[in-house]
Amino acid sequence: MAYASRIINQSKKLRSAPNLLRHENALLVRWFSFSGQPSVGKRDEIWRIRGHGYVPTEGEGLTKSFISSTVPLRRGFSSDAGLPPHQGIGMPSLSPTMTEGNIARWLKKEGEKVSPGEVLCEVETDKATVEMECMEEGYLAKIICGDGAKEIKVGELIAITVEDEEDIAKFKDYTPSSSDGGAAADKVPSASPPPQKEVVKEPATPPEPKVSKPSAPPASEDRIFASPLARNLAEENNVPLSSIKGTGPDGRIVKADIEDYLASRSKEAPAAAAKAKHAAPEALDYTDIHISQIRKITASRLLFSKQTIPHYYLTVDSCVDKLLDLRGQLNALQEASGRKRISVNDLVIKAAALALRKVPQCNSSWTDEYIRQYHNVNINVAVQTDNGLFVPVVRDADKKGLSRIADEVKQLAQKAKEGSLKPEDYEGGTFTVSNLGGPFGVKQFCAIINPPQSGILAIGSAEKRVVPSSGPEQYKFASFMSATLSCDHRVIDGAIGAEWLKAFKGYIENPESMLL
């Protein structure tokens, strides 16, 4: 009956195949246990992972979507092991830069039923911890990579699902083979290792057994010939006569031999003390800190940026007295309406976005064939957390008000610290702002460009300076803030970068113009 029910289930699935194949642009590919990744796609409808699973998006290229976000699946009919029909789930690629991931925890246990849309496990990617959802209905028969599994390559087998509940027990001792699990086979040792080839060597002559010869008993002092004066001197200085070679007649130890021995011993003592003084210092005390997946990817991207992007830097100082006055007035209105306060960084994000709209050449990225200039101004904001550096994005920052920017930045920063950012929270940025002045008091610094972007703005702290006054007083105090623009010289020429900084400074020193 079990085989009959399987045949009926398969026949039901095959009935819907003609409906799918009637579409002119439909594409259906299915591989089995020994092949690659199945995929089903149309011209304008493909499946992408977006935080909580698969969401159809319109108008995206098929190649780009499948490279960046497909979940490897394998439909298996392994006859050699006598296994029933099953499906292998591979480690998905949940971001464009992800090459490997970690399993944070499984939310489904072996033997439990799974349905489309249910969360199977939480995967720690190079950006955040993302929930992976089930695609098909069935039962979770075997978990290959359990909770806490580290550095799992994209496409590597992590679990097995079956259609019938009675097939679960058949995968209790399942071990993925090289054709079934790809790289997973390297992590699971095989049940019986291949026999090693025996190398026949010519019989060597057996070594002669070592026989420890009994050492001759040391001669007693009665048999050591020494003069009475030498014996008295040796006893006074605790010198064993057996360690001294006599130079007198017939090897007799004389007084001069004892004196030479005492002189040599007095010379060796300072040398030993000096050697002990210059001996190697004690081993250093240290702690090895585990490198998270996020830090690994961040490090590789920053290294790639510094090695391949020709950076140059432009710095400008802006007076922020009017900016601080405007912020105080706006925060009074925000508090009166029960809304969140606006920070200096929120005003900087708005000014940078408006400057990008005014000088669009800086809102671009480099490719080997052309320069891509973006029409959306999406600002990434650097956020430091215990798990590493995150850069969530504020989309269309040039079109949003200061209050909305402040709300979004605070929400994204909280999600970054909790590790709950979704791919749509950090992908698609066109420019980055990094602020070490307000939170840390750094006066000025140069940031590394976040590829494929062509610019990043580094904001320092505001400090009071004495400047000439146009009034009756000769001098007055004013607050100035340093801003350094890191530019990709392939995209942004020096004059263009200077023009952008001029526009940015104009918005900072005349903040009312940002409200127009």
C-alpha positions as CSV (number, residue, x, y, z in Angstrom):
1,M,0.0,0.0,0.0
2,A,2.9,2.4,0.8
3,Y,4.3,2.1,-2.7
4,A,0.8,2.5,-4.3
5,S,0.3,5.7,-2.3
6,R,3.6,7.1,-3.5
7,I,2.7,6.3,-7.2
8,I,-0.6,8.1,-6.7
9,N,1.1,11.1,-5.2
10,Q,3.6,11.3,-8.0
11,S,0.9,10.9,-10.6
12,K,-1.1,13.8,-9.1
13,K,2.0,16.0,-9.4
14,L,2.5,15.0,-13.0
15,R,-1.0,16.0,-13.9
16,S,-0.2,19.7,-13.3
17,A,2.9,19.5,-15.6
18,P,1.1,20.2,-18.9
19,N,-0.4,23.4,-17.4
20,L,3.0,24.7,-16.5
21,L,4.5,23.8,-19.9
22,R,1.8,25.6,-21.8
23,H,3.3,28.9,-21.0
24,E,5.7,30.0,-23.7
25,N,8.3,31.5,-21.4
26,A,8.1,29.0,-18.6
27,L,11.2,27.2,-17.5
28,L,11.2,24.0,-15.4
29,V,14.4,22.3,-14.3
30,R,14.7,19.4,-11.8
31,W,17.8,17.6,-10.8
32,F,18.2,14.5,-8.8
33,S,20.5,13.4,-5.9
34,F,23.6,13.5,-8.0
35,S,23.2,16.9,-9.6
36,G,23.0,20.6,-8.8
37,Q,20.2,23.0,-7.8
38,P,16.6,22.9,-9.1
39,S,15.0,26.2,-10.1
40,V,11.6,27.2,-11.4
41,G,11.3,30.7,-12.9
42,K,9.4,32.9,-15.4
43,R,10.5,36.0,-17.2
44,D,9.1,38.5,-14.7
45,E,8.6,36.3,-11.6
46,I,11.5,34.8,-9.7
47,W,11.8,33.9,-6.0
48,R,14.1,35.7,-3.7
49,I,14.8,35.3,0.0
50,R,13.9,38.4,1.9
51,G,14.4,37.9,5.6
52,H,11.5,35.5,6.2
53,G,11.6,33.3,3.1
54,Y,10.7,33.6,-0.5
55,V,8.9,36.6,-2.0
56,P,8.2,37.0,-5.7
57,T,9.7,40.2,-7.2
58,E,8.9,41.8,-10.5
59,G,11.2,43.0,-13.2
60,E,14.5,41.6,-11.9
61,G,17.0,39.6,-13.9
62,L,16.9,35.8,-13.6
63,T,20.7,35.4,-13.4
64,K,21.2,38.0,-10.7
65,S,18.4,36.7,-8.5
66,F,19.4,33.1,-8.6
67,I,23.1,33.8,-8.0
68,S,22.4,35.9,-5.0
69,S,19.5,34.2,-3.2
70,T,18.6,30.7,-4.2
71,V,18.2,27.9,-1.8
72,P,19.9,24.7,-3.1
73,L,17.5,21.7,-3.2
74,R,18.0,18.2,-4.3
75,R,15.3,15.6,-5.0
76,G,16.8,12.2,-4.3
77,F,15.9,8.6,-5.4
78,S,19.0,6.8,-4.1
79,S,18.7,3.2,-5.2
80,D,22.1,2.1,-4.0
81,A,21.2,2.8,-0.3
82,G,17.6,1.7,-0.7
83,L,16.3,5.1,0.5
84,P,12.8,6.3,-0.3
85,P,12.1,9.6,-2.2
86,H,13.6,12.5,-0.3
87,Q,14.6,16.1,-0.7
88,G,17.9,17.6,0.5
89,I,18.0,21.2,1.7
90,G,21.3,23.1,1.2
91,M,22.7,26.1,2.9
92,P,21.1,29.1,1.1
93,S,22.8,32.2,-0.1
94,L,21.0,34.9,1.9
95,S,23.0,37.9,0.7
96,P,25.1,38.8,-2.4
97,T,28.4,38.5,-0.5
98,M,27.6,35.4,1.5
99,T,29.9,32.4,0.8
100,E,29.3,30.4,4.1
101,G,27.0,30.6,7.1
102,N,26.3,29.3,10.5
103,I,23.2,27.5,11.9
104,A,22.1,29.5,15.0
105,R,19.3,27.1,16.0
106,W,16.7,24.8,14.5
107,L,13.1,25.7,15.2
108,K,11.9,22.3,13.8
109,K,12.9,19.0,15.2
110,E,13.6,15.7,13.4
111,G,10.3,13.9,12.7
112,E,8.1,17.0,12.8
113,K,5.8,18.0,9.9
114,V,6.8,21.1,7.9
115,S,4.6,23.2,5.7
116,P,5.4,25.9,3.1
117,G,6.0,29.2,4.9
118,E,7.0,27.7,8.3
119,V,10.4,28.7,9.7
120,L,12.9,25.7,9.7
121,C,15.9,27.3,11.3
122,E,17.8,30.6,11.9
123,V,20.9,31.1,9.8
124,E,23.7,33.5,10.8
125,T,24.9,35.2,7.5
126,D,27.6,37.7,6.9
127,K,25.1,40.5,7.7
128,A,22.6,39.3,10.3
129,T,20.7,36.3,11.6
130,V,17.9,35.4,9.1
131,E,15.0,32.9,9.4
132,M,14.9,30.3,6.6
133,E,11.5,29.1,5.7
134,C,10.3,25.7,4.2
135,M,9.4,25.6,0.5
136,E,7.4,22.3,0.3
137,E,5.2,20.2,2.6
138,G,6.7,17.1,4.2
139,Y,8.5,15.8,7.2
140,L,11.9,16.8,8.6
141,A,13.7,13.4,8.4
142,K,17.3,14.2,9.2
143,I,19.3,17.3,10.4
144,I,22.8,17.1,9.0
145,C,24.2,20.3,10.5
146,G,22.8,20.9,14.0
147,D,22.6,23.9,16.3
148,G,25.8,25.9,16.3
149,A,27.2,24.4,13.2
150,K,29.9,26.8,11.9
151,E,31.3,27.8,8.5
152,I,28.9,25.8,6.3
153,K,29.5,26.5,2.6
154,V,26.7,27.8,0.4
155,G,25.0,24.8,-1.2
156,E,26.2,22.3,1.5
157,L,23.6,19.8,2.6
158,I,22.1,20.7,6.0
159,A,18.8,18.7,6.2
160,I,16.7,16.0,4.6
161,T,12.9,16.1,4.2
162,V,10.5,13.3,3.1
163,E,6.9,13.2,1.9
164,D,5.7,10.2,3.9
165,E,5.9,10.0,7.7
166,E,6.8,6.3,7.7
167,D,10.0,7.1,5.7
168,I,11.5,9.2,8.6
169,A,13.0,6.2,10.4
170,K,14.9,5.1,7.3
171,F,17.1,8.2,7.6
172,K,18.1,7.7,11.2
173,D,21.6,6.7,10.4
174,Y,21.8,8.6,7.1
175,T,25.2,9.9,6.1
176,P,25.5,12.2,3.0
177,S,27.7,10.9,0.2
178,S,29.9,13.0,-2.0
179,S,27.2,12.9,-4.7
180,D,24.4,13.5,-2.3
181,G,25.7,16.3,-0.1
182,G,28.5,18.0,-1.9
183,A,30.8,19.6,0.7
184,A,28.8,18.0,3.5
185,A,30.5,14.7,2.9
186,D,33.7,16.3,3.9
187,K,32.4,17.1,7.3
188,V,30.8,13.7,8.1
189,P,33.3,10.8,8.4
190,S,32.4,7.7,6.4
191,A,31.4,4.5,8.3
192,S,34.3,2.5,6.9
193,P,37.5,4.3,5.7
194,P,39.1,3.0,2.5
195,P,41.7,0.4,3.2
196,Q,45.2,1.7,3.0
197,K,47.6,0.1,0.5
198,E,50.2,-2.1,2.2
199,V,53.7,-1.2,1.1
200,V,56.0,-4.3,1.2
201,K,59.4,-3.3,2.5
202,E,62.5,-5.4,2.4
203,P,63.2,-6.9,5.7
204,A,65.8,-4.8,7.4
205,T,68.5,-6.2,9.6
206,P,67.1,-6.1,13.1
207,P,69.1,-3.6,15.2
208,E,71.2,-5.0,17.9
209,P,69.6,-4.9,21.3
210,K,71.0,-2.2,23.4
211,V,72.4,-3.6,26.6
212,S,73.0,-1.1,29.3
213,K,76.4,-1.7,30.6
214,P,76.7,-1.3,34.4
215,S,78.8,1.7,35.1
216,A,81.8,1.1,37.2
217,P,81.4,2.2,40.8
218,P,83.1,5.5,41.5
219,A,86.4,5.2,43.1
220,S,86.4,6.0,46.7
221,E,88.4,8.9,48.0
222,D,90.9,6.5,49.5
223,R,92.0,5.5,45.9
224,I,92.3,9.1,44.7
225,F,95.8,10.2,45.0
226,A,96.1,13.8,46.4
227,S,98.5,15.7,48.5
228,P,97.4,16.4,52.1
229,L,97.4,20.1,51.4
230,A,95.1,19.6,48.4
231,R,92.7,17.4,50.5
232,N,92.4,20.0,53.2
233,L,91.8,22.8,50.7
234,A,89.1,20.6,48.9
235,E,87.3,19.9,52.2
236,E,87.3,23.6,53.2
237,N,85.6,24.6,49.9
238,N,83.4,21.5,49.4
239,V,85.2,20.4,46.3
240,P,84.8,16.7,45.3
241,L,88.2,15.3,44.4
242,S,86.6,12.9,41.9
243,S,85.8,15.9,39.6
244,I,89.4,17.2,39.5
245,K,92.1,15.8,37.2
246,G,95.5,15.8,38.9
247,T,98.6,17.3,37.3
248,G,101.1,16.0,39.8
249,P,103.4,13.0,39.5
250,D,101.4,9.9,38.5
251,G,98.2,12.0,38.2
252,R,98.3,13.1,41.9
253,I,96.1,16.1,42.8
254,V,98.0,18.9,44.1
255,K,97.1,22.3,45.7
256,A,97.4,24.1,42.4
257,D,94.7,21.9,40.8
258,I,92.3,22.8,43.6
259,E,93.1,26.5,43.2
260,D,92.5,26.3,39.4
261,Y,89.2,24.6,40.0
262,L,88.0,27.3,42.5
263,A,89.1,30.1,40.1
264,S,87.1,28.6,37.2
265,R,84.1,28.1,39.4
266,S,84.2,31.8,40.5
267,K,84.2,32.8,36.8
268,E,81.3,30.6,35.8
269,A,79.0,32.0,38.6
270,P,78.8,35.6,37.1
271,A,78.3,34.2,33.6
272,A,75.4,32.0,34.7
273,A,73.9,35.0,36.5
274,A,74.2,37.2,33.3
275,K,72.7,34.4,31.2
276,A,69.7,34.1,33.6
277,K,69.3,37.9,33.5
278,H,69.1,37.9,29.7
279,A,67.0,34.8,29.4
280,A,63.8,34.9,27.3
281,P,60.8,36.6,29.0
282,E,57.9,34.6,30.2
283,A,55.2,33.6,27.7
284,L,52.6,36.3,27.1
285,D,49.1,35.9,28.6
286,Y,46.4,36.3,26.0
287,T,42.9,35.3,24.9
288,D,41.8,34.2,21.4
289,I,38.5,35.8,20.5
290,H,36.3,33.9,18.0
291,I,35.8,35.8,14.7
292,S,32.1,35.9,13.8
293,Q,30.9,35.5,10.2
294,I,30.0,39.1,10.1
295,R,33.5,40.3,11.0
296,K,35.1,37.9,8.4
297,I,33.0,39.3,5.6
298,T,33.4,42.9,6.8
299,A,37.2,42.4,6.9
300,S,37.4,40.9,3.4
301,R,35.3,43.7,1.9
302,L,37.3,46.4,3.6
303,L,40.6,44.8,2.4
304,F,39.2,44.5,-1.1
305,S,38.2,48.2,-1.0
306,K,41.5,49.4,0.2
307,Q,43.5,47.3,-2.3
308,T,41.4,47.9,-5.4
309,I,39.8,51.4,-5.0
310,P,42.0,54.4,-5.5
311,H,41.0,56.4,-2.4
312,Y,41.7,60.1,-1.9
313,Y,40.3,62.4,0.8
314,L,38.9,65.9,1.1
315,T,38.2,67.6,4.4
316,V,36.2,70.7,5.2
317,D,35.2,72.5,8.5
318,S,31.7,73.8,8.8
319,C,30.2,76.2,11.4
320,V,27.4,74.4,13.1
321,D,26.0,77.2,15.3
322,K,22.9,77.6,13.2
323,L,22.5,73.9,12.9
324,L,22.5,73.4,16.6
325,D,20.0,76.3,17.1
326,L,17.6,74.8,14.5
327,R,17.9,71.3,16.2
328,G,17.0,72.8,19.5
329,Q,13.8,74.4,18.0
330,L,12.8,71.2,16.2
331,N,13.3,69.1,19.3
332,A,11.1,71.4,21.3
333,L,8.3,70.7,18.7
334,Q,9.2,67.0,18.7
335,E,8.9,66.7,22.5
336,A,5.6,68.6,22.5
337,S,4.1,66.2,20.1
338,G,5.6,63.1,21.9
339,R,7.9,62.2,19.1
340,K,11.6,61.2,19.2
341,R,14.4,63.8,19.3
342,I,16.4,64.7,16.2
343,S,20.1,64.2,16.4
344,V,23.0,66.0,14.7
345,N,23.6,62.9,12.7
346,D,20.0,63.0,11.3
347,L,20.7,66.5,10.1
348,V,24.0,65.3,8.5
349,I,22.2,62.5,6.7
350,K,19.7,64.9,5.3
351,A,22.4,67.4,4.2
352,A,24.4,64.6,2.6
353,A,21.3,63.3,0.7
354,L,20.5,66.8,-0.6
355,A,24.1,67.3,-1.7
356,L,24.0,64.0,-3.6
357,R,20.9,65.2,-5.4
358,K,22.6,68.4,-6.2
359,V,25.9,66.7,-7.4
360,P,24.6,63.4,-8.7
361,Q,28.1,62.4,-10.0
362,C,28.9,61.4,-6.4
363,N,25.9,59.1,-6.2
364,S,27.5,56.6,-8.5
365,S,29.5,53.3,-8.6
366,W,32.2,52.0,-10.9
367,T,32.1,49.0,-13.1
368,D,34.7,47.8,-15.6
369,E,32.5,48.9,-18.5
370,Y,30.6,51.9,-17.3
371,I,29.8,54.2,-14.4
372,R,26.3,53.6,-12.9
373,Q,24.7,56.8,-11.7
374,Y,21.8,56.2,-9.3
375,H,18.5,58.1,-9.3
376,N,17.7,57.0,-5.7
377,V,19.6,58.5,-2.8
378,N,19.9,55.7,-0.3
379,I,22.1,56.5,2.7
380,N,23.9,53.7,4.6
381,V,24.5,54.6,8.3
382,A,27.4,52.9,10.1
383,V,26.3,51.4,13.4
384,Q,28.8,49.7,15.8
385,T,27.6,46.7,17.8
386,D,29.1,44.0,19.9
387,N,28.9,41.6,16.9
388,G,30.7,44.0,14.5
389,L,29.9,46.9,12.1
390,F,26.5,47.1,10.4
391,V,25.4,49.6,7.8
392,P,21.6,49.7,7.6
393,V,20.1,51.9,4.9
394,V,17.7,54.9,4.9
395,R,16.0,54.8,1.5
396,D,15.2,58.0,-0.4
397,A,16.7,60.1,2.4
398,D,16.5,63.2,0.1
399,K,12.7,63.0,0.0
400,K,12.0,62.3,3.7
401,G,11.6,64.8,6.5
402,L,14.0,65.0,9.5
403,S,11.5,63.4,11.9
404,R,11.0,60.4,9.7
405,I,14.8,60.0,9.2
406,A,15.3,60.1,13.0
407,D,12.7,57.4,13.5
408,E,14.1,55.1,10.9
409,V,17.7,55.5,12.1
410,K,16.8,54.7,15.7
411,Q,14.7,51.6,14.6
412,L,17.5,50.3,12.3
413,A,20.2,50.9,15.0
414,Q,18.1,48.9,17.5
415,K,17.6,46.0,15.0
416,A,21.4,46.0,14.3
417,K,22.2,45.7,18.0
418,E,19.7,42.9,18.3
419,G,21.0,41.1,15.2
420,S,17.6,41.1,13.6
421,L,18.3,43.1,10.4
422,K,16.8,41.7,7.2
423,P,18.5,41.9,3.8
424,E,16.2,44.7,2.7
425,D,17.4,46.7,5.8
426,Y,21.0,46.9,4.6
427,E,21.0,46.3,0.8
428,G,20.7,48.9,-1.9
429,G,22.7,51.8,-0.4
430,T,24.3,54.3,-2.7
431,F,26.4,56.4,-0.2
432,T,27.5,55.9,3.4
433,V,27.8,58.2,6.4
434,S,30.0,57.3,9.4
435,N,29.9,59.5,12.5
436,L,32.6,59.0,15.2
437,G,32.3,62.6,16.5
438,G,29.1,62.7,18.4
439,P,29.3,59.3,20.2
440,F,33.1,59.1,20.6
441,G,34.5,62.6,20.4
442,V,36.8,61.8,17.5
443,K,37.9,65.1,15.9
444,Q,38.6,63.9,12.3
445,F,39.2,60.6,10.5
446,C,39.2,59.0,7.1
447,A,36.8,56.2,6.4
448,I,37.1,53.3,4.0
449,I,34.7,53.2,1.0
450,N,32.0,50.6,1.2
451,P,32.1,48.9,-2.3
452,P,30.5,49.2,-4.8
453,Q,29.8,52.8,-3.7
454,S,32.2,55.5,-4.6
455,G,32.1,57.7,-1.5
456,I,31.8,57.7,2.2
457,L,31.5,60.7,4.6
458,A,33.4,60.7,7.9
459,I,31.9,63.1,10.5
460,G,34.1,64.4,13.4
461,S,33.1,66.1,16.6
462,A,32.1,69.8,16.9
463,E,34.6,72.0,18.8
464,K,34.5,75.6,19.9
465,R,37.0,78.0,18.2
466,V,37.8,81.6,18.5
467,V,37.1,83.4,15.3
468,P,37.1,87.1,14.2
469,S,33.8,89.0,14.8
470,S,32.1,91.4,12.5
471,G,30.5,93.2,15.4
472,P,31.9,95.6,18.1
473,E,33.8,92.7,19.7
474,Q,37.0,91.7,17.9
475,Y,36.5,88.0,18.5
476,K,33.8,85.5,19.2
477,F,33.3,81.8,19.9
478,A,31.9,79.5,17.2
479,S,31.5,75.7,16.9
480,F,33.0,73.9,13.9
481,M,32.6,70.3,12.7
482,S,35.1,68.5,10.5
483,A,33.8,66.4,7.6
484,T,36.1,64.2,5.4
485,L,34.9,62.8,2.1
486,S,36.6,59.6,0.9
487,C,36.3,59.4,-2.9
488,D,36.9,56.7,-5.5
489,H,39.0,58.6,-8.0
490,R,37.8,56.4,-10.9
491,V,34.3,57.9,-10.4
492,I,34.7,61.2,-8.5
493,D,37.3,63.6,-9.8
494,G,38.9,66.1,-7.3
495,A,36.8,69.0,-8.5
496,I,33.6,67.0,-8.3
497,G,34.4,65.9,-4.8
498,A,35.1,69.5,-3.8
499,E,31.8,70.7,-5.4
500,W,29.9,68.1,-3.4
501,L,31.6,69.1,-0.1
502,K,30.8,72.8,-0.9
503,A,27.1,71.8,-1.3
504,F,27.2,69.8,1.9
505,K,28.8,72.7,3.8
506,G,26.1,75.1,2.5
507,Y,23.3,72.9,3.9
508,I,25.1,72.5,7.3
509,E,25.8,76.2,7.7
510,N,22.4,77.3,6.4
511,P,20.2,74.5,7.7
512,E,17.0,76.3,6.9
513,S,17.6,75.6,3.2
514,M,17.1,71.9,3.9
515,L,13.5,72.6,4.8
516,L,12.7,74.3,1.5
